[in-house]
Amino acid sequence: MRRIIALLILVIPGFLAGYGIKLMRDMTFGILQSPIPFLWLQFLLGLILFIGGLGFVAGFIFHRDRKRNKVQTRFSNTKK
């Protein structure tokens, strides 16, 4: 059960990052999504979603690897 919850925690930000890429791509081709009034706002929202989703997944993986001592010494947690 814990692994399913962990998978869901990673999948939801992954989908948000994917939707952010879609919004940025649509802005590049001039396709305006209906709830967003401006193309620049669509790109900014897509960029925020992408960076947020990617950062969450990267932080989750980094925290897990740090806990298992699989990171370089400069990233390891020296305080115990």
C-alpha positions in Angstrom: 0.0 0.0 0.0 2.9 2.4 0.8 4.3 1.9 -2.7 1.0 2.7 -4.4 0.8 5.9 -2.4 4.4 6.8 -3.2 3.7 6.1 -6.9 0.6 8.4 -6.8 2.7 11.1 -5.1 5.1 11.0 -8.0 2.5 10.6 -10.8 0.4 13.6 -10.0 3.3 16.1 -10.3 4.5 14.3 -13.3 1.1 14.9 -15.0 1.2 18.5 -14.0 4.7 18.9 -15.5 3.4 17.2 -18.7 0.5 19.6 -18.9 2.8 22.5 -18.4 4.9 21.4 -21.4 1.6 21.1 -23.4 0.7 24.7 -22.4 4.1 26.0 -23.4 4.0 24.1 -26.7 0.5 25.4 -27.5 1.7 28.9 -26.9 4.6 28.5 -29.3 2.1 27.5 -32.0 -0.4 30.2 -31.1 -3.1 27.9 -29.7 -4.9 29.6 -26.9 -6.6 27.4 -24.3 -10.1 28.5 -23.3 -9.8 29.5 -19.6 -6.6 31.5 -20.1 -7.1 34.9 -21.7 -3.5 35.6 -23.0 -0.8 33.6 -24.6 1.9 35.0 -22.4 -0.1 34.0 -19.3 -0.5 30.5 -20.8 3.2 30.2 -21.2 3.9 31.5 -17.7 1.4 29.1 -16.2 2.9 26.2 -18.2 6.4 27.1 -17.1 5.3 27.3 -13.4 3.6 23.9 -13.7 6.6 22.3 -15.4 9.2 23.6 -13.0 7.0 22.8 -10.0 6.3 19.2 -11.1 9.9 18.5 -12.1 11.2 20.0 -8.9 8.9 17.9 -6.8 9.8 14.7 -8.5 13.5 15.6 -8.4 13.3 16.5 -4.7 11.5 13.3 -3.9 14.1 11.2 -5.6 17.0 13.1 -4.1 15.5 12.8 -0.6 15.1 9.0 -1.1 18.6 8.6 -2.3 20.0 10.7 0.5 18.2 8.5 3.0 19.7 5.4 1.5 23.2 7.0 1.3 23.4 6.8 -2.5 24.5 10.4 -3.2 27.9 11.9 -3.5 29.7 12.9 -0.3 29.0 16.6 -0.9 25.3 16.0 -0.9 25.2 13.6 2.0 23.6 14.6 5.2 26.4 14.9 7.7 24.2 15.8 10.7 22.6 12.8 12.4 
